[in-house]
Structure formats: C-alpha cells, structure tokens
Amino acid sequence: MKNIGIEVKWAFIFAVMMLAWMFLEKSLGWHDALIDQHSTMTNLVAIPAILIYVLALLDKKKNYYKGQMTYLQGFLSGVVISIIVAVLSPFTQYITIEYITPEYFNNIIEHSVSTGLMTQEAAEDYFNLKNYMVQSVIGALIMGVITSAIVAIFTKSKKQA
C-alpha cells in the first residue's frame, strides 16, 4: 500500500475537488436557473482536474522516486489515480445528487424536453443516478488515462547528460 499511498491521497483530493465543483456549479445556477449553460460551463472542471494530476505526479516524482521519474512511471501513477477515482466516482455522484443538487435531474429533464433536445422518455432514461454513476466510472477511466499520458510527458525527469 505504501507504494500507492500518494495515488490514494491524490484520488481522494480529486474526489473532494469534484464535490466542491458540483457545489460551485449549483451555486452559480448551472443546475437550475442557468441550466442552459451547464453543458458548456461544466467543461471548466478540466482546469482543476489537470492541475491535480500535475501536482500528484510531481508529488510522486519528488517523494517516491526521489526526483527521477520516467514517463512510464508517471503514466502508471496517473493510471492508478484514475482507477481509484473511477472506484470513488459512484459515491461522489450519489453525494452530488442526494445532497448537493437533488433537483438537478428534474431540471435537466425539463430543460431537455422543453427545448426539444429529447423526448420525456429519452431524457428520463438518460438523466438518472444509475446512468450518471456508470458514465462517471467510464469517464474517470478514459479522461484519467488521457490526462495521465499527457501530464507524464511534462513531469518526467530530463535525461542526465
């Protein structure tokens, strides 16, 4: 466990950031009054998400690899973080929907139907806790691996001359 302790720490930091982000979205009205902006504005979460991966890999490089980390070591560390985040994501989705923004699904279904984006049935099939839990696991894995692959390029050690 000691060899992935840093990854566990950063995965939990990531999960807390996601909950804080959901609270921010709710507070800014993107889950109700400004729900029409949600699909665009929610993408801004990429900024703190990438920053967390950068800080995590720099932490791993400094405190586990003693300042010398290869691309593969950084990438694998990021993948481990992504797997842990994926495991945690159904719990963060549950907390988000049950406690932070319980009216989100009703609001997004109403918006999707009233704007003609979806039928009532299609919206109800798509916007529900079970579907969002599945999407969050898949999204965490895909985006986490992609982010890890890119961030590891910038956090690997330079070759010694």
C-alpha positions as CSV (number, residue, x, y, z in Angstrom):
1,M,0.0,0.0,0.0
2,K,2.9,2.3,0.7
3,N,3.9,2.3,-3.0
4,I,0.5,3.7,-4.0
5,G,-0.1,5.9,-1.0
6,I,0.5,9.0,-3.0
7,E,-2.0,7.9,-5.6
8,V,-4.6,7.2,-3.0
9,K,-4.1,10.6,-1.4
10,W,-4.5,12.4,-4.7
11,A,-7.5,10.3,-5.8
12,F,-9.3,11.4,-2.6
13,I,-8.2,15.0,-3.3
14,F,-9.7,14.7,-6.8
15,A,-13.0,13.3,-5.4
16,V,-13.2,16.2,-2.9
17,M,-12.5,18.7,-5.7
18,M,-15.3,17.2,-7.8
19,L,-17.8,17.6,-4.9
20,A,-16.6,21.2,-4.4
21,W,-17.0,21.7,-8.2
22,M,-20.6,20.4,-8.1
23,F,-21.3,22.7,-5.2
24,L,-19.9,25.6,-7.3
25,E,-22.0,24.7,-10.3
26,K,-25.1,24.5,-8.2
27,S,-24.2,27.9,-6.6
28,L,-23.7,29.5,-10.0
29,G,-27.1,28.4,-11.1
30,W,-25.9,25.9,-13.7
31,H,-28.2,23.2,-12.2
32,D,-31.3,25.3,-12.3
33,A,-31.8,29.0,-13.5
34,L,-28.8,28.8,-15.9
35,I,-29.1,25.2,-16.8
36,D,-28.9,26.0,-20.5
37,Q,-25.2,27.0,-19.8
38,H,-24.4,23.8,-17.9
39,S,-23.2,21.6,-20.8
40,T,-20.6,24.2,-21.8
41,M,-19.5,25.6,-18.4
42,T,-19.1,22.2,-16.8
43,N,-16.1,21.6,-19.0
44,L,-14.2,24.2,-17.0
45,V,-13.7,21.4,-14.4
46,A,-10.8,20.3,-16.7
47,I,-8.6,23.1,-15.3
48,P,-8.6,21.9,-11.6
49,A,-8.7,18.2,-12.8
50,I,-5.5,18.6,-14.8
51,L,-3.9,20.7,-12.1
52,I,-4.5,17.8,-9.6
53,Y,-2.9,15.3,-11.9
54,V,0.2,17.6,-12.4
55,L,0.5,18.1,-8.6
56,A,0.0,14.3,-8.0
57,L,2.7,13.3,-10.5
58,L,5.1,15.9,-9.2
59,D,4.5,14.6,-5.6
60,K,5.2,11.1,-6.8
61,K,8.3,12.2,-8.6
62,K,9.7,14.1,-5.6
63,N,8.6,11.9,-2.7
64,Y,8.6,8.4,-4.1
65,Y,11.1,8.5,-7.0
66,K,13.5,11.0,-5.3
67,G,13.3,13.4,-8.2
68,Q,13.9,11.0,-11.0
69,M,10.8,9.7,-12.7
70,T,10.4,8.1,-16.2
71,Y,7.5,8.7,-18.5
72,L,6.2,5.2,-17.8
73,Q,6.4,5.6,-14.0
74,G,4.5,8.9,-14.2
75,F,1.9,7.5,-16.6
76,L,1.3,4.4,-14.5
77,S,1.0,6.5,-11.4
78,G,-1.7,8.6,-13.2
79,V,-3.5,5.4,-14.3
80,V,-3.6,4.2,-10.7
81,I,-5.1,7.6,-9.6
82,S,-7.6,7.2,-12.4
83,I,-8.7,3.7,-11.3
84,I,-9.1,4.9,-7.7
85,V,-11.1,8.0,-8.9
86,A,-13.3,5.7,-11.0
87,V,-14.0,3.5,-8.0
88,L,-14.9,6.6,-5.9
89,S,-17.0,8.2,-8.6
90,P,-20.3,6.4,-8.0
91,F,-20.0,7.7,-4.4
92,T,-19.3,11.2,-5.4
93,Q,-22.3,11.0,-7.9
94,Y,-24.5,9.8,-5.1
95,I,-23.5,12.6,-2.7
96,T,-23.9,15.2,-5.5
97,I,-27.4,14.1,-6.4
98,E,-28.7,13.3,-3.0
99,Y,-27.2,16.2,-1.0
100,I,-25.7,18.9,-3.2
101,T,-28.2,19.2,-6.0
102,P,-31.2,16.8,-5.6
103,E,-33.3,18.7,-8.1
104,Y,-30.7,18.5,-11.0
105,F,-32.3,15.6,-12.8
106,N,-35.8,17.1,-12.7
107,N,-34.3,20.4,-14.0
108,I,-32.2,18.9,-16.8
109,I,-35.0,16.6,-17.9
110,E,-37.5,19.6,-18.0
111,H,-34.9,21.7,-19.9
112,S,-34.1,18.9,-22.4
113,V,-37.8,18.3,-23.2
114,S,-38.8,21.9,-23.3
115,T,-36.0,22.8,-25.8
116,G,-36.8,19.8,-27.9
117,L,-33.5,18.2,-27.4
118,M,-35.1,14.9,-26.1
119,T,-38.4,13.3,-25.6
120,Q,-39.6,12.9,-22.0
121,E,-38.9,9.2,-22.1
122,A,-35.4,9.6,-23.6
123,A,-34.5,12.3,-21.1
124,E,-35.7,10.2,-18.1
125,D,-33.7,7.2,-19.5
126,Y,-30.5,9.3,-19.8
127,F,-30.7,11.7,-16.8
128,N,-30.8,9.4,-13.7
129,L,-28.4,8.4,-11.0
130,K,-27.6,4.9,-12.3
131,N,-26.7,6.2,-15.7
132,Y,-24.6,9.0,-14.3
133,M,-22.8,6.6,-12.0
134,V,-21.9,4.4,-15.0
135,Q,-20.8,7.4,-17.0
136,S,-18.7,8.7,-14.2
137,V,-16.8,5.5,-13.9
138,I,-16.2,5.3,-17.7
139,G,-15.4,9.0,-17.9
140,A,-12.9,8.8,-15.0
141,L,-11.0,6.0,-16.6
142,I,-10.9,7.4,-20.1
143,M,-10.2,11.0,-19.2
144,G,-7.8,10.0,-16.4
145,V,-5.7,7.8,-18.7
146,I,-5.6,10.5,-21.4
147,T,-4.7,13.1,-18.8
148,S,-2.0,10.8,-17.3
149,A,-0.5,10.2,-20.7
150,I,-0.1,13.9,-21.4
151,V,0.9,15.1,-17.9
152,A,3.5,12.4,-17.6
153,I,5.3,14.0,-20.6
154,F,5.8,17.2,-18.7
155,T,6.5,15.7,-15.3
156,K,9.1,13.1,-16.3
157,S,12.7,13.7,-15.5
158,K,15.0,15.1,-18.1
159,K,17.8,12.8,-19.3
160,Q,21.0,13.3,-17.3
161,A,23.9,14.3,-19.6
